[in-house]
Amino acid sequence: MDKFYTAMGLMSGTSLDGVDVSIIKSDGNKEFSIIIDEYFQYDEELTKKILKIRDKILNPDDLIKYQVEIKDLEREITLFHYKAVNKSLELSKSDVDLIGFHGQTIFHAPEKKITKQLGDGLLLSQLTKKKVIYNFRQNDLENGGQGAPLAPIFHNALANKLNKKFNWDFPINILNIGGISNVTSTIEYNNLDLEEKIFACDIGPGNCLIDEWMRKNSKKGYDKEGLVARSGKIDKLILNQALDNFTEQSNFERSLDIKDFDIFFAKGLSLEDGAATITDFTAKLISNGMNFIHNKNNSHKSKWLVCGGGRKNRYLLDSIKNNFNNINLNSIDQYEIDGDFIESQAFAFLAIRSFKGMPLSFPNTTRCEKKITGGVLVENF
């Protein structure tokens, strides 16, 4: 029987709003149970600091140029995570064997084999007196992968758990709308060569363009439920030109970064019309990716579940659904799963896999040359 571990996953996404914390018990393979999910919001000042440094880092040289500023911010972010760890342990009244520490991404360039997540694993281990696994993406990059998406192996465990309860047909597709959108097409556990057949890819922007538009043109950090976009009017001419000019994910082979996109095409539009146009642009790219997966699966029965912060933008989801006749897209929350914490649960799961030397990424998920493990283990206490 596989050994079970209790692990904590820490995830801070491209929305820069805070840290999601999950504690799970799992064998890192097929079984897992959730102990606690908690959210800790960044204060406005910390969010501004992260935005400022992220906007400055445009190439690898900038990582050196601003290294002092980066180091200071990394310490501040790590201390924030430390407080979140302590509070979560206190609330859950549980002990953990491992902490999976994703960190805050400020630069991702797979073609250069460089990715930078702010987060000092050594410091977090020293403070928490726990084994910490961090730097999850670098080994994948070193082995020809894109460094993302990394959650698919957990998505697969989640889909099989749901299938056990609801007896669905496979493939079950999980659409994650975070800052970037990605899809995992999952496989039933009785399928041979399971890990090799899970397929995943980044498919386009998620919340990143909408959030940036709102930050730069209003006092809001995001468009709650898509209400601003719903009150506006799509500029079809601008939308079609933006879609024609977008060439970044024609074959769905590369991972995407928020810096692959910009909101310049909506310049001059009102807050409402810009939000509507940008949201529809986002929806169309997500829909193209979903259509790619749908055709690849060659199945009319496939189930679609959506998780991540973007699932709360009702206007975005309506726009995605308007592009399909036969695809039924449901929030994962309808099935007693909290769609806010899939990623933090995933990094707890990945920490266990990493500790056990199990693969985290596969040729069909990150385009790496062969299935490989990842993450750096530190025990600094």
C-alpha positions in Angstrom: 0.0 0.0 0.0 1.3 3.5 -0.9 2.4 5.6 2.0 0.2 8.6 2.7 1.5 12.0 3.7 -0.1 15.2 5.0 1.0 18.1 2.8 0.3 21.8 2.6 0.1 23.6 -0.8 0.7 27.3 -1.1 -0.4 29.0 -4.3 -0.3 32.7 -5.2 -1.5 33.3 -8.8 -1.2 36.0 -11.4 -4.1 37.9 -10.1 -1.8 38.9 -7.2 -4.7 39.0 -4.7 -3.2 36.8 -2.1 -2.3 33.2 -1.1 -4.5 30.1 -1.2 -3.5 27.5 1.3 -4.7 23.9 1.3 -3.8 20.9 3.5 -4.5 17.5 2.1 -3.7 13.9 3.0 -2.7 11.8 0.0 -0.6 9.0 -1.5 0.4 11.4 -4.3 -1.2 8.9 -6.7 -4.9 8.2 -6.8 -6.2 9.0 -3.3 -6.5 12.3 -1.5 -8.7 14.0 1.1 -9.0 17.7 1.9 -8.3 18.8 5.5 -8.6 22.6 5.1 -8.7 25.4 2.5 -7.9 29.0 3.5 -7.3 32.3 1.7 -5.1 35.1 2.9 -5.4 38.4 1.1 -2.4 40.6 0.2 -2.7 44.1 1.4 -2.8 46.8 -1.3 0.8 47.9 -0.8 2.2 44.4 -1.3 0.1 43.9 -4.5 1.4 47.2 -5.8 5.0 46.1 -5.1 4.6 42.8 -6.9 2.9 44.5 -9.9 5.7 47.1 -10.1 8.5 44.5 -10.2 6.6 42.2 -12.5 6.1 45.0 -15.0 9.9 45.8 -14.9 11.0 42.3 -15.7 10.8 42.0 -19.4 13.8 39.8 -20.1 16.4 37.7 -18.2 18.8 40.6 -17.9 16.2 42.5 -15.8 16.3 39.7 -13.2 20.0 40.7 -12.6 19.4 44.4 -13.0 16.7 44.5 -10.3 18.1 41.6 -8.1 18.3 43.7 -4.9 14.7 44.8 -5.3 13.6 41.3 -6.1 15.4 39.8 -3.1 13.8 42.3 -0.7 10.3 41.6 -2.1 11.0 37.8 -2.1 11.7 38.0 1.6 8.5 40.0 2.2 6.4 37.5 0.2 8.0 34.6 2.1 7.2 36.1 5.4 3.6 36.6 4.3 3.4 32.9 3.4 4.9 32.0 6.8 2.1 33.8 8.5 -0.4 32.0 6.3 1.2 28.7 7.1 1.0 29.3 10.9 -2.6 30.4 10.8 -3.6 27.4 8.7 -1.9 25.0 11.0 -3.6 26.6 13.9 -7.0 26.5 12.3 -6.7 22.9 11.1 -5.1 21.6 14.3 -3.0 19.3 12.1 0.6 18.7 11.5 2.1 18.5 8.0 5.0 16.4 6.6 5.6 18.7 3.6 4.9 22.2 2.3 4.6 22.7 -1.5 5.6 26.3 -2.0 4.8 27.6 -5.5 5.7 31.3 -5.0 4.7 34.4 -7.0 5.6 34.2 -10.7 7.1 37.4 -12.1 8.8 36.0 -15.2 8.3 32.9 -17.4 10.2 32.3 -20.6 10.3 28.6 -21.4 12.2 29.2 -24.7 15.1 30.5 -22.6 14.6 27.8 -19.9 14.0 30.6 -17.3 11.2 30.9 -14.9 11.1 33.1 -11.7 8.8 32.6 -8.8 9.4 34.8 -5.8 9.6 32.6 -2.7 12.6 31.7 -0.6 12.2 28.0 0.2 15.2 27.9 2.5 13.8 30.8 4.6 10.3 29.2 4.8 11.7 25.9 5.9 13.8 27.6 8.6 10.8 29.6 9.9 8.3 26.7 9.8 10.6 23.9 10.8 9.1 21.9 7.9 10.4 20.2 4.8 9.6 22.6 1.9 9.5 21.8 -1.8 9.7 24.7 -4.1 11.0 25.7 -7.6 8.6 23.2 -9.2 9.0 24.4 -12.8 12.7 24.5 -13.5 13.4 20.8 -13.9 10.7 20.6 -16.5 12.2 23.5 -18.5 15.6 21.8 -18.3 14.1 18.7 -19.9 12.6 20.5 -22.9 9.2 21.2 -21.2 7.2 24.5 -21.1 7.2 24.5 -17.2 3.4 24.6 -17.3 0.7 23.5 -16.7 1.7 21.4 -13.7 -1.7 20.7 -12.2 -2.9 18.1 -14.7 -1.8 15.0 -12.7 -3.9 16.3 -9.8 -6.8 17.3 -12.1 -6.8 13.6 -13.2 -7.0 12.4 -9.6 -9.8 14.9 -9.0 -11.7 13.8 -12.1 -11.5 10.2 -11.1 -12.8 11.0 -7.6 -15.8 12.8 -9.1 -16.4 10.0 -11.5 -16.5 7.5 -8.6 -19.2 9.7 -7.1 -21.3 10.7 -10.1 -20.5 7.9 -12.6 -19.6 10.2 -15.6 -18.2 9.2 -18.9 -14.6 10.1 -19.8 -13.0 12.2 -21.0 -13.7 14.7 -18.2 -12.2 18.1 -19.2 -11.1 20.5 -16.5 -10.9 24.2 -17.6 -8.9 26.3 -15.2 -9.4 30.1 -15.7 -6.7 31.8 -13.6 -4.6 34.6 -14.9 -4.0 32.2 -17.9 -6.4 29.6 -18.9 -5.5 25.9 -19.3 -7.3 22.7 -19.9 -6.7 19.1 -18.8 -8.3 16.2 -20.6 -8.4 13.5 -18.0 -8.3 9.7 -18.3 -10.1 7.0 -16.3 -7.8 5.1 -13.9 -8.4 1.7 -15.5 -6.8 3.0 -18.7 -3.3 1.6 -19.3 -0.4 4.0 -19.6 -2.6 6.5 -17.7 -0.1 9.2 -17.1 1.1 9.3 -20.7 -2.4 9.8 -22.0 -3.5 12.8 -19.8 -3.4 15.7 -22.2 -3.1 19.4 -21.1 -2.2 22.8 -22.6 -2.5 26.5 -22.0 -5.2 27.9 -24.2 -5.2 31.6 -23.8 -5.6 34.5 -21.3 -7.9 34.0 -18.3 -8.4 36.9 -16.0 -5.1 38.7 -16.8 -6.4 41.1 -19.5 -9.7 41.9 -17.8 -7.9 42.6 -14.4 -5.3 44.8 -16.1 -8.0 46.8 -17.8 -9.9 47.3 -14.6 -6.8 48.2 -12.6 -5.7 50.8 -15.2 -9.1 52.4 -15.9 -10.9 52.2 -12.5 -10.3 51.8 -8.8 -11.2 48.1 -9.0 -8.8 45.2 -9.3 -11.2 43.0 -11.3 -14.6 43.0 -12.9 -16.9 41.4 -10.3 -19.1 38.8 -11.9 -18.4 40.6 -15.2 -21.0 43.3 -14.4 -18.9 46.1 -16.0 -18.4 44.2 -19.2 -22.1 43.3 -19.3 -23.0 47.0 -19.1 -20.8 47.8 -22.1 -20.9 47.2 -25.8 -18.4 45.0 -27.7 -16.5 47.0 -30.4 -16.7 44.3 -33.1 -14.1 46.0 -35.4 -11.5 46.3 -32.7 -12.3 42.7 -31.5 -11.9 41.2 -34.9 -8.6 43.0 -35.5 -7.2 41.9 -32.2 -8.2 38.3 -32.9 -6.6 38.5 -36.4 -3.4 39.8 -34.9 -3.1 37.2 -32.2 -0.7 34.4 -33.2 0.7 33.1 -29.9 -1.1 29.8 -29.5 -1.8 28.5 -33.0 -0.8 25.0 -32.1 -1.3 24.9 -28.3 2.2 23.6 -27.8 3.7 26.4 -25.7 2.9 27.6 -22.2 1.6 31.2 -22.0 2.6 34.1 -19.7 0.6 37.2 -19.0 3.3 39.1 -20.9 2.2 37.3 -24.1 -0.9 39.6 -24.0 -1.7 43.3 -23.7 -4.7 45.5 -23.6 -3.4 48.1 -26.1 -6.0 47.1 -28.7 -8.8 48.5 -26.4 -7.1 51.9 -25.9 -9.6 54.7 -26.3 -12.7 52.7 -25.4 -14.8 53.5 -22.4 -14.4 51.5 -19.2 -17.5 49.4 -20.0 -16.9 49.0 -23.7 -13.3 48.1 -23.2 -14.2 45.5 -20.5 -16.9 44.0 -22.9 -14.5 43.8 -25.8 -11.5 42.4 -23.8 -13.8 39.9 -22.1 -15.1 38.7 -25.4 -11.6 38.5 -26.8 -10.6 36.3 -23.8 -13.7 34.2 -24.3 -13.0 33.6 -28.0 -9.5 32.4 -27.3 -10.6 30.1 -24.5 -13.3 28.8 -26.8 -10.8 28.1 -29.6 -8.7 26.1 -27.1 -11.8 24.2 -25.9 -12.7 23.4 -29.5 -9.2 22.1 -30.1 -9.6 19.7 -27.1 -13.1 18.7 -28.1 -11.9 17.8 -31.6 -8.9 16.0 -30.3 -11.0 13.9 -28.0 -13.4 13.1 -30.9 -16.1 12.7 -28.3 -19.6 14.2 -28.1 -20.0 13.0 -24.5 -17.1 14.8 -22.9 -17.8 16.6 -19.6 -16.5 20.2 -19.0 -15.9 21.5 -15.5 -14.5 25.0 -14.8 -12.5 26.1 -11.8 -10.3 29.1 -10.9 -11.3 32.7 -10.3 -12.5 33.3 -13.8 -15.5 30.9 -13.2 -17.0 33.7 -11.1 -17.1 36.1 -14.1 -20.6 35.2 -15.3 -20.3 37.4 -18.4 -17.1 35.6 -19.4 -18.7 32.2 -19.0 -21.8 33.3 -20.9 -19.5 34.5 -23.7 -17.6 31.2 -23.8 -20.9 29.2 -23.9 -22.2 31.4 -26.8 -19.4 29.9 -28.9 -20.7 26.3 -28.6 -23.8 24.3 -29.3 -22.8 20.9 -27.8 -20.5 21.7 -24.9 -22.0 21.9 -21.5 -19.7 23.9 -19.2 -20.4 23.6 -15.4 -18.7 25.1 -12.4 -16.9 22.5 -10.4 -18.5 24.0 -7.3 -21.8 22.3 -8.4 -20.2 19.0 -7.4 -19.2 19.9 -3.8 -15.6 21.0 -4.8 -14.5 24.5 -4.0 -13.1 25.8 -7.3 -11.0 28.5 -5.6 -8.5 25.9 -4.2 -7.8 23.4 -6.9 -4.3 24.9 -7.5 -3.3 25.0 -3.9 -4.5 21.5 -3.4 -2.5 20.5 -6.6 0.8 21.9 -5.2 0.2 19.9 -1.9 -0.3 16.8 -4.1 2.8 17.7 -6.3 4.9 18.1 -3.1 4.1 14.6 -2.1 4.9 13.3 -5.6 8.1 15.2 -5.7 9.1 13.9 -2.2 8.4 10.3 -3.5 10.3 10.9 -6.7 7.2 10.5 -8.8 6.8 12.4 -12.1 5.0 15.8 -12.1 5.1 16.5 -15.8 4.7 14.5 -19.0 5.2 14.9 -22.8 1.5 15.4 -23.3 1.1 18.0 -20.5 4.2 20.3 -20.6 5.8 18.9 -23.8 8.9 17.7 -21.9 11.0 15.0 -23.5 10.0 12.3 -21.0 8.0 12.1 -17.9 10.0 13.7 -15.0 9.7 14.7 -11.4 10.5 18.2 -10.2 10.7 20.5 -7.3 13.6 21.3 -4.9 13.5 19.8 -1.4 14.9 21.8 1.5 15.1 20.9 5.2 16.7 24.0 6.7 16.2 23.4 10.4 
